[in-house]
Amino acid sequence: MIQTIGDVTVRNVVESETPLLGTTELYPDLKPEQLLNELAWLTPRFRDAATDRFIMAIQSFVVRSGGKTILVDTCVGDCRKRKRAFFTDANWNWLDRLRAAGIQPEDVDIVLSTHLHVDHVGWNTQKVDGKWVPTFPNARYLFAKPEYEYWLGEQGRLAQTRMGDYTNDCILPVIDAGLADFVEMDHRIDAALSLLPTPGHTPGHVCLDIRSAGQRAIIAGDLLHTVAQCQFPQWSTFACIDADASRATRMQFMADVADTDVLLFLAHFPQPSAGYLKRDGAAYWFEFLHS
């Protein structure tokens, strides 16, 4: 999938798309009877009935703007030790898919992390001769200051017990190599690209706001995890650091972009993962591109 926004192009590179998280695990406020009533339409495209898990993508977005290549989020990564079995010793060969898309690691100018959760930073590094080193040697890695400060601080270290200490193999090697830039949450990358502060899911969560030639798109990270959240925008996930702040940020964002021509790219929505948010009474629905 390649989309054009003015003079900017965006394409996704998928690591995995599979039944991933249990419905009530992901959304603690979801009641099982809602799956039989309001949310029956989720099955089979968005929910696997056999496992009662949401079908979710893990993917990156490659942005071309102003002659530069910007990589947004880097998935889970291969050969990692994680507490979630699905992520442990994975071998998805995402880097080969990136190369197949015509992008060599040396070609990437900027790596942007929307936030520092385990499934968004994995390919920041790769293992070479038994050592974790930056995968993109010519890139500057952009981390929002509040995000970095949280995850490398005491609270973030405790929060990582759910997934394993991924900062040691995904974040610290980048910093040690001198490739990290710690930026403000509204940092401007170039004339078309800037960060949009969207805290709550994590303290320094940001989106990439793309504006070019009168067109606009947003790579929205984990503001929304599934289409079910469009119908129930008040739901925060078990992974939200601050459920109330996440809810407030999400609901304001949805109110702002609904029924506009702002194209959204959602990290965990199944393919094609991009589309437009539409109002549906007091809630919303997502109009996928080419669906």
Secondary structure, DSSP 4 states (H G I P E B T S, - for coil): -EEEETTEEEEEEEEEEEEEEEHHHH-TT--GGGGTTTTGGGTTTTEETTTTEEEEEEEEEEEEETTEEEEE---S-SS---SSGGGTT----HHHHHHHTT--GGG--EEE-S---GGGSGGGEEEETTEEEES-TTPEEEEEHHHHHHHTSHHHHHHGGGT---HHHHTHHHHHTT-EEEE-TT-B-SSSEEEEE--SSSTT-EEEEEEETTEEEEE-TTS--STHHHH-TTPPPTT-SSHHHHHHHHHHHHHHHTTSS-EEE-TTSPTT-EEEEEEETTEEEEEETT-
